[in-house]
Amino acid sequence: MYIIKVKGKAKIPDYIQLRDENFVLIAYFRADRPLKNLEKYGLEGKEESLRSLIDTLPFGKLQLLEL
């Protein structure tokens, strides 16, 4: 699974995209909102580590998600 942080403009907030190994979009959520429904993506129990990764993730750089 891959993660990318997308920079918002003006009134549009920053977003996070989760993509599978074929780079198909599987999740799209605001970077500033609490993480919900992570069990759908196999990430339950990893909210804190994912939150800290999102906070340090550079904009526009696709990274392999390793938690």
N, CA, C and O atoms as a Tripos MOL2 file, in Angstrom:
@<TRIPOS>MOLECULE
protein
  268   267    67     0     0
PROTEIN
NO_CHARGES

@<TRIPOS>ATOM
      1 N           0.8470   -1.1630    0.0000 N.3       1 MET1
      2 CA          0.0000    0.0000    0.0000 C.3       1 MET1
      3 C           0.9020    1.2380    0.0000 C.2       1 MET1
      4 O           1.9640    1.2410    0.6220 O.2       1 MET1
      5 N           0.4720    2.2750   -0.6970 N.am      2 TYR2
      6 CA          1.2200    3.5170   -0.8000 C.3       2 TYR2
      7 C           0.4000    4.6690   -0.2150 C.2       2 TYR2
      8 O          -0.8290    4.6160   -0.1610 O.2       2 TYR2
      9 N           1.1100    5.7040    0.2200 N.am      3 ILE3
     10 CA          0.4690    6.8760    0.7930 C.3       3 ILE3
     11 C           1.0660    8.1270    0.1550 C.2       3 ILE3
     12 O           2.2630    8.1870   -0.1250 O.2       3 ILE3
     13 N           0.2130    9.1230   -0.0680 N.am      4 ILE4
     14 CA          0.6680   10.4100   -0.6010 C.3       4 ILE4
     15 C          -0.1530   11.5080    0.0660 C.2       4 ILE4
     16 O          -1.3500   11.3480    0.3050 O.2       4 ILE4
     17 N           0.5040   12.6140    0.3590 N.am      5 LYS5
     18 CA         -0.1480   13.7760    0.9700 C.3       5 LYS5
     19 C          -0.2940   14.8380   -0.1090 C.2       5 LYS5
     20 O           0.6890   15.2300   -0.7370 O.2       5 LYS5
     21 N          -1.5270   15.3050   -0.3240 N.am      6 VAL6
     22 CA         -1.8400   16.2630   -1.3750 C.3       6 VAL6
     23 C          -2.1280   17.6180   -0.7420 C.2       6 VAL6
     24 O          -2.9760   17.7300    0.1430 O.2       6 VAL6
     25 N          -1.4210   18.6440   -1.1970 N.am      7 LYS7
     26 CA         -1.5710   19.9970   -0.6580 C.3       7 LYS7
     27 C          -2.8380   20.6460   -1.1790 C.2       7 LYS7
     28 O          -3.0760   20.6650   -2.3870 O.2       7 LYS7
     29 N          -3.6520   21.1760   -0.2810 N.am      8 GLY8
     30 CA         -4.8530   21.8970   -0.6680 C.3       8 GLY8
     31 C          -4.5310   23.3430   -0.9980 C.2       8 GLY8
     32 O          -3.4470   23.8360   -0.6860 O.2       8 GLY8
     33 N          -5.4720   24.0150   -1.6260 N.am      9 LYS9
     34 CA         -5.2960   25.4270   -1.9710 C.3       9 LYS9
     35 C          -6.4820   26.2100   -1.4410 C.2       9 LYS9
     36 O          -7.6210   25.7450   -1.4970 O.2       9 LYS9
     37 N          -6.2120   27.4030   -0.9270 N.am     10 ALA10
     38 CA         -7.2350   28.3150   -0.4190 C.3      10 ALA10
     39 C          -8.1690   27.6010    0.5590 C.2      10 ALA10
     40 O          -7.7440   27.2390    1.6560 O.2      10 ALA10
     41 N          -9.4190   27.3940    0.1860 N.am     11 LYS11
     42 CA        -10.3940   26.7710    1.0890 C.3      11 LYS11
     43 C         -10.3720   25.2490    1.0270 C.2      11 LYS11
     44 O         -11.0430   24.5950    1.8250 O.2      11 LYS11
     45 N          -9.6210   24.6760    0.1050 N.am     12 ILE12
     46 CA         -9.5490   23.2170   -0.0190 C.3      12 ILE12
     47 C          -8.4610   22.7050    0.9330 C.2      12 ILE12
     48 O          -7.3120   23.1340    0.8360 O.2      12 ILE12
     49 N          -8.8100   21.7910    1.8520 N.am     13 PRO13
     50 CA         -7.8250   21.3120    2.8280 C.3      13 PRO13
     51 C          -6.8410   20.3070    2.2150 C.2      13 PRO13
     52 O          -7.0180   19.8410    1.0900 O.2      13 PRO13
     53 N          -5.8070   19.9920    2.9890 N.am     14 ASP14
     54 CA         -4.8580   18.9570    2.5960 C.3      14 ASP14
     55 C          -5.5460   17.5950    2.6930 C.2      14 ASP14
     56 O          -6.3760   17.3750    3.5750 O.2      14 ASP14
     57 N          -5.1970   16.6830    1.7830 N.am     15 TYR15
     58 CA         -5.7820   15.3520    1.7660 C.3      15 TYR15
     59 C          -4.7060   14.2840    1.7490 C.2      15 TYR15
     60 O          -3.5680   14.5250    1.3470 O.2      15 TYR15
     61 N          -5.0900   13.1030    2.1920 N.am     16 ILE16
     62 CA         -4.2350   11.9220    2.1650 C.3      16 ILE16
     63 C          -4.8740   10.9120    1.2230 C.2      16 ILE16
     64 O          -6.0830   10.6850    1.2690 O.2      16 ILE16
     65 N          -4.0600   10.3130    0.3760 N.am     17 GLN17
     66 CA         -4.5300    9.2410   -0.5040 C.3      17 GLN17
     67 C          -3.8140    7.9550   -0.1170 C.2      17 GLN17
     68 O          -2.6020    7.9520    0.0990 O.2      17 GLN17
     69 N          -4.5610    6.8720   -0.0300 N.am     18 LEU18
     70 CA         -3.9920    5.5400    0.1220 C.3      18 LEU18
     71 C          -4.2250    4.8120   -1.1900 C.2      18 LEU18
     72 O          -5.3400    4.7980   -1.7100 O.2      18 LEU18
     73 N          -3.1730    4.2100   -1.7230 N.am     19 ARG19
     74 CA         -3.2660    3.5030   -3.0030 C.3      19 ARG19
     75 C          -2.7190    2.0950   -2.8400 C.2      19 ARG19
     76 O          -1.8040    1.8620   -2.0520 O.2      19 ARG19
     77 N          -3.2920    1.1470   -3.6000 N.am     20 ASP20
     78 CA         -2.8280   -0.2360   -3.5170 C.3      20 ASP20
     79 C          -1.5770   -0.4300   -4.3650 C.2      20 ASP20
     80 O          -1.0370    0.5330   -4.9080 O.2      20 ASP20
     81 N          -1.1170   -1.6730   -4.4800 N.am     21 GLU21
     82 CA          0.1250   -1.9640   -5.2000 C.3      21 GLU21
     83 C           0.0480   -1.6460   -6.6900 C.2      21 GLU21
     84 O           1.0810   -1.5220   -7.3480 O.2      21 GLU21
     85 N          -1.1670   -1.5140   -7.2290 N.am     22 ASN22
     86 CA         -1.3580   -1.1270   -8.6290 C.3      22 ASN22
     87 C          -1.6380    0.3740   -8.7610 C.2      22 ASN22
     88 O          -2.0150    0.8480   -9.8320 O.2      22 ASN22
     89 N          -1.4530    1.1080   -7.6740 N.am     23 PHE23
     90 CA         -1.6580    2.5510   -7.5910 C.3      23 PHE23
     91 C          -3.1170    2.9660   -7.7830 C.2      23 PHE23
     92 O          -3.3980    4.1020   -8.1660 O.2      23 PHE23
     93 N          -4.0350    2.0490   -7.5190 N.am     24 VAL24
     94 CA         -5.4620    2.3560   -7.5690 C.3      24 VAL24
     95 C          -5.8470    3.0100   -6.2410 C.2      24 VAL24
     96 O          -5.4810    2.5200   -5.1730 O.2      24 VAL24
     97 N          -6.5790    4.1050   -6.3130 N.am     25 LEU25
     98 CA         -7.0040    4.8320   -5.1220 C.3      25 LEU25
     99 C          -7.9650    3.9730   -4.3000 C.2      25 LEU25
    100 O          -8.9980    3.5360   -4.8060 O.2      25 LEU25
    101 N          -7.6210    3.7290   -3.0230 N.am     26 ILE26
    102 CA         -8.5050    2.9390   -2.1670 C.3      26 ILE26
    103 C          -9.0660    3.7530   -1.0080 C.2      26 ILE26
    104 O         -10.0680    3.3630   -0.4080 O.2      26 ILE26
    105 N          -8.4250    4.8940   -0.6800 N.am     27 ALA27
    106 CA         -8.9410    5.7570    0.3840 C.3      27 ALA27
    107 C          -8.4720    7.1800    0.1290 C.2      27 ALA27
    108 O          -7.3810    7.4120   -0.3910 O.2      27 ALA27
    109 N          -9.3280    8.1310    0.5100 N.am     28 TYR28
    110 CA         -9.0690    9.5490    0.3010 C.3      28 TYR28
    111 C          -9.7120   10.2720    1.4740 C.2      28 TYR28
    112 O         -10.9350   10.2620    1.6070 O.2      28 TYR28
    113 N          -8.9060   10.9010    2.3280 N.am     29 PHE29
    114 CA         -9.4700   11.5660    3.4980 C.3      29 PHE29
    115 C          -8.6540   12.8050    3.8530 C.2      29 PHE29
    116 O          -7.4950   12.9430    3.4610 O.2      29 PHE29
    117 N          -9.2900   13.6990    4.6070 N.am     30 ARG30
    118 CA         -8.6310   14.9330    5.0240 C.3      30 ARG30
    119 C          -7.5050   14.6400    5.9970 C.2      30 ARG30
    120 O          -7.6280   13.7750    6.8640 O.2      30 ARG30
    121 N          -6.4140   15.3620    5.8480 N.am     31 ALA31
    122 CA         -5.2460   15.1470    6.6990 C.3      31 ALA31
    123 C          -5.4680   15.6420    8.1230 C.2      31 ALA31
    124 O          -4.8080   15.1670    9.0470 O.2      31 ALA31
    125 N          -6.3810   16.5840    8.3150 N.am     32 ASP32
    126 CA         -6.5840   17.1730    9.6390 C.3      32 ASP32
    127 C          -7.7120   16.5320   10.4390 C.2      32 ASP32
    128 O          -7.9610   16.9450   11.5720 O.2      32 ASP32
    129 N          -8.3870   15.5570    9.8980 N.am     33 ARG33
    130 CA         -9.4900   14.9040   10.6020 C.3      33 ARG33
    131 C          -9.0180   13.6390   11.3140 C.2      33 ARG33
    132 O          -8.0340   13.0210   10.9060 O.2      33 ARG33
    133 N          -9.7160   13.2620   12.3660 N.am     34 PRO34
    134 CA         -9.3790   11.9970   13.0290 C.3      34 PRO34
    135 C          -9.5620   10.8260   12.0600 C.2      34 PRO34
    136 O         -10.4680   10.8220   11.2270 O.2      34 PRO34
    137 N          -8.6940    9.8560   12.1910 N.am     35 LEU35
    138 CA         -8.7450    8.7020   11.2970 C.3      35 LEU35
    139 C          -9.8510    7.7610   11.7270 C.2      35 LEU35
    140 O          -9.9270    7.3710   12.8920 O.2      35 LEU35
    141 N         -10.7130    7.3960   10.7790 N.am     36 LYS36
    142 CA        -11.8420    6.5120   11.0610 C.3      36 LYS36
    143 C         -11.8660    5.3840   10.0400 C.2      36 LYS36
    144 O         -11.2880    5.5000    8.9600 O.2      36 LYS36
    145 N         -12.5290    4.3070   10.3860 N.am     37 ASN37
    146 CA        -12.7700    3.1870    9.4770 C.3      37 ASN37
    147 C         -11.4900    2.6070    8.8840 C.2      37 ASN37
    148 O         -11.4860    2.1740    7.7310 O.2      37 ASN37
    149 N         -10.4210    2.5940    9.6460 N.am     38 LEU38
    150 CA         -9.1590    2.0640    9.1310 C.3      38 LEU38
    151 C          -9.1690    0.5460    9.0160 C.2      38 LEU38
    152 O          -8.3210   -0.0270    8.3310 O.2      38 LEU38
    153 N         -10.1190   -0.1140    9.6770 N.am     39 GLU39
    154 CA        -10.1930   -1.5800    9.5840 C.3      39 GLU39
    155 C         -10.5170   -2.0310    8.1610 C.2      39 GLU39
    156 O         -10.1930   -3.1560    7.7810 O.2      39 GLU39
    157 N         -11.1530   -1.1640    7.3730 N.am     40 LYS40
    158 CA        -11.4620   -1.5080    5.9760 C.3      40 LYS40
    159 C         -10.1880   -1.6660    5.1550 C.2      40 LYS40
    160 O         -10.1830   -2.3420    4.1260 O.2      40 LYS40
    161 N          -9.1080   -1.0350    5.6160 N.am     41 TYR41
    162 CA         -7.8580   -1.0450    4.8630 C.3      41 TYR41
    163 C          -6.7720   -1.8770    5.5440 C.2      41 TYR41
    164 O          -5.6170   -1.8640    5.1190 O.2      41 TYR41
    165 N          -7.1440   -2.5980    6.5990 N.am     42 GLY42
    166 CA         -6.1840   -3.4320    7.3170 C.3      42 GLY42
    167 C          -5.2430   -2.6280    8.1990 C.2      42 GLY42
    168 O          -4.1340   -3.0780    8.4860 O.2      42 GLY42
    169 N          -5.6600   -1.4530    8.6300 N.am     43 LEU43
    170 CA         -4.8110   -0.5730    9.4280 C.3      43 LEU43
    171 C          -5.3460   -0.3470   10.8370 C.2      43 LEU43
    172 O          -4.9360    0.6070   11.4990 O.2      43 LEU43
    173 N          -6.2540   -1.2010   11.3120 N.am     44 GLU44
    174 CA         -6.8040   -1.0130   12.6510 C.3      44 GLU44
    175 C          -5.7010   -1.1580   13.6920 C.2      44 GLU44
    176 O          -4.8180   -2.0070   13.5700 O.2      44 GLU44
    177 N          -5.7710   -0.3190   14.7110 N.am     45 GLY45
    178 CA         -4.7820   -0.3240   15.7790 C.3      45 GLY45
    179 C          -3.5120    0.4410   15.4440 C.2      45 GLY45
    180 O          -2.5910    0.4830   16.2600 O.2      45 GLY45
    181 N          -3.4400    1.0380   14.2790 N.am     46 LYS46
    182 CA         -2.2280    1.7540   13.8630 C.3      46 LYS46
    183 C          -2.4880    3.2490   13.6940 C.2      46 LYS46
    184 O          -1.7640    3.9360   12.9720 O.2      46 LYS46
    185 N          -3.5250    3.7440   14.3630 N.am     47 GLU47
    186 CA         -3.9150    5.1320   14.2080 C.3      47 GLU47
    187 C          -2.8180    6.1080   14.6310 C.2      47 GLU47
    188 O          -2.5630    7.0920   13.9380 O.2      47 GLU47
    189 N          -2.1710    5.8390   15.7630 N.am     48 GLU48
    190 CA         -1.1480    6.7560   16.2690 C.3      48 GLU48
    191 C           0.0660    6.8120   15.3490 C.2      48 GLU48
    192 O           0.5700    7.8960   15.0550 O.2      48 GLU48
    193 N           0.5360    5.6610   14.8960 N.am     49 SER49
    194 CA          1.7020    5.6620   14.0080 C.3      49 SER49
    195 C           1.3580    6.2710   12.6550 C.2      49 SER49
    196 O           2.1980    6.9330   12.0440 O.2      49 SER49
    197 N           0.1320    6.0560   12.1800 N.am     50 LEU50
    198 CA         -0.3030    6.6550   10.9220 C.3      50 LEU50
    199 C          -0.4310    8.1650   11.0740 C.2      50 LEU50
    200 O          -0.0650    8.9080   10.1630 O.2      50 LEU50
    201 N          -0.9430    8.6280   12.2030 N.am     51 ARG51
    202 CA         -1.0740   10.0650   12.4580 C.3      51 ARG51
    203 C           0.3030   10.7350   12.4670 C.2      51 ARG51
    204 O           0.4750   11.7980   11.8720 O.2      51 ARG51
    205 N           1.2820   10.1230   13.1360 N.am     52 SER52
    206 CA          2.6150   10.7240   13.1720 C.3      52 SER52
    207 C           3.2680   10.6980   11.7900 C.2      52 SER52
    208 O           4.0060   11.6200   11.4420 O.2      52 SER52
    209 N           3.0080    9.6620   11.0010 N.am     53 LEU53
    210 CA          3.5250    9.6030    9.6340 C.3      53 LEU53
    211 C           2.9130   10.7080    8.7800 C.2      53 LEU53
    212 O           3.6220   11.3700    8.0230 O.2      53 LEU53
    213 N           1.6070   10.9100    8.8970 N.am     54 ILE54
    214 CA          0.9190   11.9520    8.1280 C.3      54 ILE54
    215 C           1.4670   13.3300    8.4820 C.2      54 ILE54
    216 O           1.6320   14.1730    7.6000 O.2      54 ILE54
    217 N           1.7500   13.5670    9.7540 N.am     55 ASP55
    218 CA          2.2670   14.8660   10.1810 C.3      55 ASP55
    219 C           3.6500   15.1530    9.5980 C.2      55 ASP55
    220 O           3.9770   16.3130    9.3480 O.2      55 ASP55
    221 N           4.4630   14.1300    9.3800 N.am     56 THR56
    222 CA          5.8250   14.3310    8.8780 C.3      56 THR56
    223 C           5.9540   14.0780    7.3810 C.2      56 THR56
    224 O           7.0160   14.3260    6.8100 O.2      56 THR56
    225 N           4.9240   13.6040    6.7500 N.am     57 LEU57
    226 CA          4.9580   13.2570    5.3280 C.3      57 LEU57
    227 C           5.0820   14.5130    4.4620 C.2      57 LEU57
    228 O           4.3210   15.4620    4.6480 O.2      57 LEU57
    229 N           6.0280   14.5330    3.5200 N.am     58 PRO58
    230 CA          6.1240   15.6960    2.6230 C.3      58 PRO58
    231 C           4.9920   15.6750    1.5960 C.2      58 PRO58
    232 O           4.4700   14.6110    1.2600 O.2      58 PRO58
    233 N           4.6230   16.8360    1.1100 N.am     59 PHE59
    234 CA          3.5510   16.9240    0.1110 C.3      59 PHE59
    235 C           4.0130   16.4020   -1.2430 C.2      59 PHE59
    236 O           5.1310   16.6780   -1.6770 O.2      59 PHE59
    237 N           3.1480   15.6490   -1.9010 N.am     60 GLY60
    238 CA          3.3800   15.2230   -3.2750 C.3      60 GLY60
    239 C           4.3690   14.1000   -3.4630 C.2      60 GLY60
    240 O           4.7120   13.7870   -4.6030 O.2      60 GLY60
    241 N           4.8440   13.4780   -2.4040 N.am     61 LYS61
    242 CA          5.8130   12.3970   -2.5310 C.3      61 LYS61
    243 C           5.1390   11.0690   -2.1910 C.2      61 LYS61
    244 O           4.7260   10.8420   -1.0540 O.2      61 LYS61
    245 N           5.0370   10.2080   -3.1830 N.am     62 LEU62
    246 CA          4.4360    8.8840   -3.0060 C.3      62 LEU62
    247 C           5.4060    8.0080   -2.2290 C.2      62 LEU62
    248 O           6.5690    7.8720   -2.6100 O.2      62 LEU62
    249 N           4.9270    7.4090   -1.1330 N.am     63 GLN63
    250 CA          5.7830    6.5630   -0.3070 C.3      63 GLN63
    251 C           5.0970    5.2350   -0.0350 C.2      63 GLN63
    252 O           3.8720    5.1530    0.0570 O.2      63 GLN63
    253 N           5.9040    4.2130    0.0890 N.am     64 LEU64
    254 CA          5.4100    2.9030    0.4950 C.3      64 LEU64
    255 C           4.9970    2.9950    1.9510 C.2      64 LEU64
    256 O           5.7680    3.4690    2.7860 O.2      64 LEU64
    257 N           3.7950    2.5490    2.2640 N.am     65 LEU65
    258 CA          3.2710    2.6150    3.6260 C.3      65 LEU65
    259 C           3.7410    1.3870    4.3940 C.2      65 LEU65
    260 O           3.3000    0.2670    4.1360 O.2      65 LEU65
    261 N           4.6380    1.6170    5.3350 N.am     66 GLU66
    262 CA          5.1730    0.5480    6.1680 C.3      66 GLU66
    263 C           4.9580    0.9220    7.6200 C.2      66 GLU66
    264 O           5.6750    1.7700    8.1530 O.2      66 GLU66
    265 N           3.9840    0.3060    8.2690 N.am     67 LEU67
    266 CA          3.6990    0.6070    9.6830 C.3      67 LEU67
    267 C           4.0130   -0.5800   10.5470 C.2      67 LEU67
    268 O           3.8390   -0.5210   11.7640 O.2      67 LEU67
@<TRIPOS>BOND
     1     1     2 1
     2     2     3 1
     3     3     4 2
     4     3     5 am
     5     5     6 1
     6     6     7 1
     7     7     8 2
     8     7     9 am
     9     9    10 1
    10    10    11 1
    11    11    12 2
    12    11    13 am
    13    13    14 1
    14    14    15 1
    15    15    16 2
    16    15    17 am
    17    17    18 1
    18    18    19 1
    19    19    20 2
    20    19    21 am
    21    21    22 1
    22    22    23 1
    23    23    24 2
    24    23    25 am
    25    25    26 1
    26    26    27 1
    27    27    28 2
    28    27    29 am
    29    29    30 1
    30    30    31 1
    31    31    32 2
    32    31    33 am
    33    33    34 1
    34    34    35 1
    35    35    36 2
    36    35    37 am
    37    37    38 1
    38    38    39 1
    39    39    40 2
    40    39    41 am
    41    41    42 1
    42    42    43 1
    43    43    44 2
    44    43    45 am
    45    45    46 1
    46    46    47 1
    47    47    48 2
    48    47    49 am
    49    49    50 1
    50    50    51 1
    51    51    52 2
    52    51    53 am
    53    53    54 1
    54    54    55 1
    55    55    56 2
    56    55    57 am
    57    57    58 1
    58    58    59 1
    59    59    60 2
    60    59    61 am
    61    61    62 1
    62    62    63 1
    63    63    64 2
    64    63    65 am
    65    65    66 1
    66    66    67 1
    67    67    68 2
    68    67    69 am
    69    69    70 1
    70    70    71 1
    71    71    72 2
    72    71    73 am
    73    73    74 1
    74    74    75 1
    75    75    76 2
    76    75    77 am
    77    77    78 1
    78    78    79 1
    79    79    80 2
    80    79    81 am
    81    81    82 1
    82    82    83 1
    83    83    84 2
    84    83    85 am
    85    85    86 1
    86    86    87 1
    87    87    88 2
    88    87    89 am
    89    89    90 1
    90    90    91 1
    91    91    92 2
    92    91    93 am
    93    93    94 1
    94    94    95 1
    95    95    96 2
    96    95    97 am
    97    97    98 1
    98    98    99 1
    99    99   100 2
   100    99   101 am
   101   101   102 1
   102   102   103 1
   103   103   104 2
   104   103   105 am
   105   105   106 1
   106   106   107 1
   107   107   108 2
   108   107   109 am
   109   109   110 1
   110   110   111 1
   111   111   112 2
   112   111   113 am
   113   113   114 1
   114   114   115 1
   115   115   116 2
   116   115   117 am
   117   117   118 1
   118   118   119 1
   119   119   120 2
   120   119   121 am
   121   121   122 1
   122   122   123 1
   123   123   124 2
   124   123   125 am
   125   125   126 1
   126   126   127 1
   127   127   128 2
   128   127   129 am
   129   129   130 1
   130   130   131 1
   131   131   132 2
   132   131   133 am
   133   133   134 1
   134   134   135 1
   135   135   136 2
   136   135   137 am
   137   137   138 1
   138   138   139 1
   139   139   140 2
   140   139   141 am
   141   141   142 1
   142   142   143 1
   143   143   144 2
   144   143   145 am
   145   145   146 1
   146   146   147 1
   147   147   148 2
   148   147   149 am
   149   149   150 1
   150   150   151 1
   151   151   152 2
   152   151   153 am
   153   153   154 1
   154   154   155 1
   155   155   156 2
   156   155   157 am
   157   157   158 1
   158   158   159 1
   159   159   160 2
   160   159   161 am
   161   161   162 1
   162   162   163 1
   163   163   164 2
   164   163   165 am
   165   165   166 1
   166   166   167 1
   167   167   168 2
   168   167   169 am
   169   169   170 1
   170   170   171 1
   171   171   172 2
   172   171   173 am
   173   173   174 1
   174   174   175 1
   175   175   176 2
   176   175   177 am
   177   177   178 1
   178   178   179 1
   179   179   180 2
   180   179   181 am
   181   181   182 1
   182   182   183 1
   183   183   184 2
   184   183   185 am
   185   185   186 1
   186   186   187 1
   187   187   188 2
   188   187   189 am
   189   189   190 1
   190   190   191 1
   191   191   192 2
   192   191   193 am
   193   193   194 1
   194   194   195 1
   195   195   196 2
   196   195   197 am
   197   197   198 1
   198   198   199 1
   199   199   200 2
   200   199   201 am
   201   201   202 1
   202   202   203 1
   203   203   204 2
   204   203   205 am
   205   205   206 1
   206   206   207 1
   207   207   208 2
   208   207   209 am
   209   209   210 1
   210   210   211 1
   211   211   212 2
   212   211   213 am
   213   213   214 1
   214   214   215 1
   215   215   216 2
   216   215   217 am
   217   217   218 1
   218   218   219 1
   219   219   220 2
   220   219   221 am
   221   221   222 1
   222   222   223 1
   223   223   224 2
   224   223   225 am
   225   225   226 1
   226   226   227 1
   227   227   228 2
   228   227   229 am
   229   229   230 1
   230   230   231 1
   231   231   232 2
   232   231   233 am
   233   233   234 1
   234   234   235 1
   235   235   236 2
   236   235   237 am
   237   237   238 1
   238   238   239 1
   239   239   240 2
   240   239   241 am
   241   241   242 1
   242   242   243 1
   243   243   244 2
   244   243   245 am
   245   245   246 1
   246   246   247 1
   247   247   248 2
   248   247   249 am
   249   249   250 1
   250   250   251 1
   251   251   252 2
   252   251   253 am
   253   253   254 1
   254   254   255 1
   255   255   256 2
   256   255   257 am
   257   257   258 1
   258   258   259 1
   259   259   260 2
   260   259   261 am
   261   261   262 1
   262   262   263 1
   263   263   264 2
   264   263   265 am
   265   265   266 1
   266   266   267 1
   267   267   268 2
@<TRIPOS>SUBSTRUCTURE
     1 MET1         2 RESIDUE 1 A MET
     2 TYR2         6 RESIDUE 1 A TYR
     3 ILE3        10 RESIDUE 1 A ILE
     4 ILE4        14 RESIDUE 1 A ILE
     5 LYS5        18 RESIDUE 1 A LYS
     6 VAL6        22 RESIDUE 1 A VAL
     7 LYS7        26 RESIDUE 1 A LYS
     8 GLY8        30 RESIDUE 1 A GLY
     9 LYS9        34 RESIDUE 1 A LYS
    10 ALA10       38 RESIDUE 1 A ALA
    11 LYS11       42 RESIDUE 1 A LYS
    12 ILE12       46 RESIDUE 1 A ILE
    13 PRO13       50 RESIDUE 1 A PRO
    14 ASP14       54 RESIDUE 1 A ASP
    15 TYR15       58 RESIDUE 1 A TYR
    16 ILE16       62 RESIDUE 1 A ILE
    17 GLN17       66 RESIDUE 1 A GLN
    18 LEU18       70 RESIDUE 1 A LEU
    19 ARG19       74 RESIDUE 1 A ARG
    20 ASP20       78 RESIDUE 1 A ASP
    21 GLU21       82 RESIDUE 1 A GLU
    22 ASN22       86 RESIDUE 1 A ASN
    23 PHE23       90 RESIDUE 1 A PHE
    24 VAL24       94 RESIDUE 1 A VAL
    25 LEU25       98 RESIDUE 1 A LEU
    26 ILE26      102 RESIDUE 1 A ILE
    27 ALA27      106 RESIDUE 1 A ALA
    28 TYR28      110 RESIDUE 1 A TYR
    29 PHE29      114 RESIDUE 1 A PHE
    30 ARG30      118 RESIDUE 1 A ARG
    31 ALA31      122 RESIDUE 1 A ALA
    32 ASP32      126 RESIDUE 1 A ASP
    33 ARG33      130 RESIDUE 1 A ARG
    34 PRO34      134 RESIDUE 1 A PRO
    35 LEU35      138 RESIDUE 1 A LEU
    36 LYS36      142 RESIDUE 1 A LYS
    37 ASN37      146 RESIDUE 1 A ASN
    38 LEU38      150 RESIDUE 1 A LEU
    39 GLU39      154 RESIDUE 1 A GLU
    40 LYS40      158 RESIDUE 1 A LYS
    41 TYR41      162 RESIDUE 1 A TYR
    42 GLY42      166 RESIDUE 1 A GLY
    43 LEU43      170 RESIDUE 1 A LEU
    44 GLU44      174 RESIDUE 1 A GLU
    45 GLY45      178 RESIDUE 1 A GLY
    46 LYS46      182 RESIDUE 1 A LYS
    47 GLU47      186 RESIDUE 1 A GLU
    48 GLU48      190 RESIDUE 1 A GLU
    49 SER49      194 RESIDUE 1 A SER
    50 LEU50      198 RESIDUE 1 A LEU
    51 ARG51      202 RESIDUE 1 A ARG
    52 SER52      206 RESIDUE 1 A SER
    53 LEU53      210 RESIDUE 1 A LEU
    54 ILE54      214 RESIDUE 1 A ILE
    55 ASP55      218 RESIDUE 1 A ASP
    56 THR56      222 RESIDUE 1 A THR
    57 LEU57      226 RESIDUE 1 A LEU
    58 PRO58      230 RESIDUE 1 A PRO
    59 PHE59      234 RESIDUE 1 A PHE
    60 GLY60      238 RESIDUE 1 A GLY
    61 LYS61      242 RESIDUE 1 A LYS
    62 LEU62      246 RESIDUE 1 A LEU
    63 GLN63      250 RESIDUE 1 A GLN
    64 LEU64      254 RESIDUE 1 A LEU
    65 LEU65      258 RESIDUE 1 A LEU
    66 GLU66      262 RESIDUE 1 A GLU
    67 LEU67      266 RESIDUE 1 A LEU
